[in-house]
Every structure is written in structure tokens, then in C-alpha cells.
């Protein structure tokens, strides 16, 4: 009897330990699953928190190629030490010829000129720089490199590409935004008319962040070690060093908060994607977006829908015309899906809007090279400015409002059927499956 009770007690204890073991195992699985879902969010938050805002900046917004290149050329003429240029492409046309001619003059004056461009960006335009052009530029003192030239097998060179547009002059002023170097930024294109784009010139400590983005990439690709205090002179009054440039006339000039969001080698992965998401998810009243390749990812699409549910006024401007095949159909599909969820979608018909800007709550603006497509959000090297400044955001909002009111039509269930035939609507549905690859 005693032995039976003892054995029964042992069996009960064994069952208890077995159940405890199962609970521990389940707890481990729950903990592991929690980490899998929560950790990415924590890491994304940490990436955004790691952005460094500088507070003593000026910024001038250029809303056309004519404005940008006039200002850029005037600044280059006054350079004294160094000119650094990083572009997706230099199209071999008259504006590039004028730029390189001016840069050759500066090298004769003792100014060091360094330039880098993307191999795919060069090969994909119909007026690429050839080897003979590069050899000529090098002979004239311009140090120019092609990042990751296309070679067989070409599939190895699809990603990542360098899509940034950065110019830094004497470490004192810098330019960045959506424009490369090509005539059509001024003259437009015959197939869709005027080319609309946004670019910016920055003065202040944010210039040092752009200089670092350029030099880090330059040193990595060229295997050089270009660095030193001479490239980071600190805050300088650019008006004393450069004359005849457009001025920042905002009341906040010299006190603007700017963080350079650089997505490149050694930077937090998908930092552009993370910043877009953080801005959208934290919006309280309004989101305004202009982006040409609005093919999206499911995270951004979901965030925009959730913003509408929170009562945020979400307005998106996309181009009715595009310079890339297939992309317009994918954009139309996303536009229709979001329209049904309450997002206001405006189709721009005043040419091609290549701008990449977002304004949030009339306080934040996000401007640069990044598109809202899978390449920019996940793979390519990009550079944007995150600006916390009401007057600057108002400048961009005024551009949005003017184009929206004068050159756009609003997508509605009625205009969806009127503007797009059933065959085109089917094409939009069909091609959207390629969105993760374009």
C-alpha cells in the first residue's frame, strides 16, 4: 500500500515536471515569436532615433532645373578648395558639357574636383558618358569614377545602385534633391513636356553630414583615404564666401533643424523606408506626397490606410505620364486601391513630376532622391533631408497646392472609369505583381 502510494506520488511528480517542461518550451517559443515580430520594430525605432539633427542651417528650395543649375554654376565659379559631385548619371548633353568645362577651369585654378556616377544610371540613358569622355576629363584634372560599371552577367549588377544626387563645395554649401545632370531638367522632353523637380541647397552643419556621405562612399569605391579637417570647416557664413546665390528668406533661416538620412554602405539598412514609415505613422493632421514612381511596398500602403483611419488628411500627387514603361500601370493600381480607402489621389498633367517630397503636419518635410518604390526603399543608395521647420515645409506645401489646383485632376470612382478603359485597368492589375521588382 505504501509502495503503491509512493509510486503514484512519483508518477504525479513526473507528470508535473513534464507539464512544467512543456510550459517552459511553449514560453520559449512564444518569446522567440515575440522577438521575431517586436525586434524589427525596435531596431527600426533605434535607426530613426540615431538620426542626428543639426540646428543652424539654411535651406533654399529650387523648383526647376533652371533655378538649380543657375545657382549651382554660380557656386562652382566661386569654389576655392574642393568640389565633390555624386550623381546617378551625367547625361552627355549641353548642360553636362557646360558643367565639365567649368570644372576643368576650376582645376586649372587649383581646386580639387572629384566626381562619381552610377554605372547603371549611365548605361540606361540614351546619351551616356563614354570611356573617351572620362579619359579626357581625367587628363584635365577631374578625378571621375564610375560606380559598378555594367558587366556580364548583368544580373549581378542590378542592385544596389547609387541613386544619390549630392554636390558639396568647399565643405561650406551642398546641393541635394531629385535632379541629375541633363538638359531635360530645363528643356523638358517631347513625349511629356515640361520636367518638374525639386532640389535644395543647404548651408550649416548639415553640409558636414553630406560631405561625410560623399567621402565615405568615395573612399570605399576608389580605395583612397580622402579625409581631414579641411573637408569639414564647420559652420561658415556662406553669404561671406559665396555671392549672387539665391537666399533663404524664411524667418527661420540659420536656425533650421535638418538630419541627413543617408542610405549607403555602412549605414542602417532600409533607413529611408524606416523614416517614411515613422513620419506616416506619427502624422496627426495631414500628409502630402509627390512621388513619380508610387509603386510602394505593403508597409507604406498599410501605413497610409491607417493614417486615413486616424483622421489624417492624406493627399498624394503622381504623374499621369512617366519616363519608365510599366511603372504607370502599377502606380494607377496603387492609386485606385488607396482612393477606395480615403486617400486623395491627384494625377498631375502639367508634364512629368519627378519630385520626391513629403510634408507632414505642416512641420516636417522629407526631400531628396528616394522614390516610393522597392528599389529606393530597400536596395539602392539614397540620400534625403529630413527637415523640421514650418517655413520650409510651407514653401513645399505651396508648390504642392499650386500644382494640385492648376495641373491635376482628382481620382474618384467616376474618373477611374472615365479616364482608364477596362483594358488599361486590367493592365494595372496585371503589372502590379511586378511592384516588388521595379
GIBEL-V491963 format. One record per residue. RES is the residue in one letter. SS is DSSP state (~ for helix, > for strand, _ for the rest). OMEGA is omega as a letter, one per 40 degrees, with the letter a starting at -180 (none if undefined). Layout:
res/ss/omega
RES/SS/OMEGA
RES/SS/OMEGA
This chain:
res/ss/omega
X/_/i
X/~/a
X/~/a
X/~/i
X/~/i
X/~/i
X/~/a
X/~/i
X/~/i
X/~/i
X/~/i
X/~/i
X/~/i
X/~/i
X/~/a
X/~/i
X/~/i
X/~/i
X/~/i
X/~/i
X/~/i
X/~/i
X/~/i
X/~/i
X/~/i
X/~/i
X/~/i
X/~/a
X/~/i
X/~/i
X/~/i
X/~/i
X/~/i
X/~/i
X/~/a
X/~/a
X/~/a
X/~/a
X/~/i
X/~/i
X/~/i
X/~/a
X/~/i
X/~/i
X/~/i
X/~/i
X/~/a
X/~/i
X/~/a
X/_/i
X/_/a
X/_/i
X/_/i
X/>/a
X/>/a
X/>/a
X/>/i
X/>/i
X/>/i
X/>/a
X/>/i
X/>/a
X/_/i
X/_/i
X/~/i
X/~/i
X/~/a
X/~/a
X/~/i
X/~/a
X/~/a
X/~/a
X/~/i
X/~/i
X/~/a
X/~/i
X/~/a
X/_/i
X/_/a
X/_/a
X/_/a
X/>/i
X/>/a
X/>/a
X/>/i
X/>/a
X/>/i
X/_/i
X/_/i
X/>/i
X/_/a
X/_/a
X/_/a
X/~/a
X/~/i
X/~/i
X/~/i
X/~/i
X/~/a
X/~/i
X/~/i
X/~/i
X/~/i
X/~/i
X/~/a
X/~/i
X/~/i
X/~/i
X/_/i
X/_/i
X/_/i
X/>/a
X/>/i
X/>/a
X/>/i
X/>/i
X/>/a
X/>/a
X/~/i
X/~/i
X/~/i
X/~/a
X/~/a
X/_/i
X/_/a
X/_/i
X/_/a
X/_/i
X/_/i
X/_/a
X/~/a
X/~/i
X/~/a
X/~/i
X/~/i
X/~/i
X/~/i
X/~/i
X/~/a
X/_/i
X/_/i
X/>/i
X/>/a
X/>/a
X/>/i
X/>/i
X/>/i
X/_/i
X/_/a
X/_/i
X/_/i
X/_/e
X/_/a
X/~/a
X/~/i
X/~/a
X/~/a
X/_/i
X/_/e
X/_/i
X/_/i
X/>/a
X/_/a
X/_/i
X/_/a
X/>/i
X/>/i
X/>/a
X/>/i
X/_/a
X/_/a
X/_/i
X/>/a
X/>/i
X/>/i
X/>/a
X/>/a
X/_/a
X/_/i
X/_/i
X/>/a
X/_/i
X/_/a
X/~/i
X/~/i
X/~/a
X/~/a
X/_/i
X/>/a
X/_/a
X/_/i
X/_/i
X/>/a
X/_/i
X/>/a
X/>/a
X/_/a
X/_/i
X/>/a
X/>/i
X/>/a
X/>/i
X/>/a
X/_/a
X/_/i
X/~/i
X/~/i
X/~/i
X/~/i
X/~/i
X/~/i
X/~/i
X/~/i
X/~/a
X/~/i
X/~/a
X/~/i
X/~/a
X/~/i
X/~/a
X/~/a
X/~/a
X/_/i
X/_/i
X/_/a
X/_/a
X/_/i
X/_/a
X/~/a
X/~/i
X/~/a
X/_/a
X/_/a
X/_/a
X/_/i
X/_/i
X/_/a
X/~/i
X/~/i
X/~/a
X/~/a
X/_/i
X/_/i
X/_/i
X/_/i
X/_/a
X/_/i
X/_/a
X/_/a
X/_/i
X/_/a
X/_/a
X/_/a
X/_/a
X/_/a
X/>/i
X/>/a
X/>/i
X/>/i
X/>/i
X/>/a
X/>/i
X/>/a
X/_/i
X/_/i
X/_/i
X/_/i
X/_/a
X/_/i
X/_/a
X/~/i
X/~/i
X/~/a
X/~/a
X/~/i
X/~/a
X/~/a
X/~/a
X/~/a
X/~/a
X/~/a
X/_/i
X/_/a
X/_/a
X/_/a
X/>/i
X/>/i
X/>/a
X/>/i
X/>/i
X/>/a
X/_/a
X/_/a
X/_/a
X/_/i
X/_/i
X/_/a
X/~/i
X/~/a
X/~/i
X/~/a
X/~/i
X/~/i
X/~/i
X/~/a
X/~/i
X/~/i
X/~/i
X/~/i
X/_/a
X/_/i
X/_/i
X/>/a
X/>/i
X/>/a
X/>/i
X/>/i
X/>/a
X/>/i
X/_/i
X/_/a
X/_/i
X/_/a
X/_/i
X/_/i
X/_/a
X/~/a
X/~/a
X/~/i
X/~/i
X/~/i
X/~/i
X/~/i
X/~/i
X/~/a
X/~/i
X/~/a
X/~/i
X/~/a
X/~/i
X/_/i
X/_/i
X/_/i
X/>/a
X/>/i
X/>/i
X/>/a
X/>/a
X/_/a
X/_/a
X/_/i
X/>/i
X/>/a
X/_/a
X/_/i
X/>/a
X/>/i
X/>/i
X/>/a
X/>/i
X/_/i
X/_/a
X/_/a
X/>/i
X/>/a
X/>/a
X/>/i
X/>/a
X/_/a
X/_/i
X/_/i
X/_/i
X/_/a
X/~/a
X/~/a
X/~/a
X/~/a
X/~/a
X/~/a
X/_/i
X/>/a
X/>/i
X/>/i
X/>/i
X/>/i
X/>/a
X/>/i
X/>/a
X/_/a
X/~/a
X/~/i
X/~/i
X/~/i
X/~/i
X/~/a
X/~/i
X/~/i
X/~/i
X/~/i
X/~/a
X/~/a
X/~/i
X/~/i
X/~/a
X/~/a
X/~/a
X/~/a
X/>/i
X/>/a
X/>/i
X/_/i
X/_/i
X/~/a
X/~/a
X/~/i
X/~/a
X/~/a
X/~/a
X/~/a
X/_/i
X/_/a
X/~/i
X/~/i
X/~/i
X/~/i
X/~/i
X/~/i
X/~/i
X/~/a
X/~/a
X/~/a
X/~/i
X/~/i
X/~/a
X/~/a
X/~/a
X/~/a
X/_/none
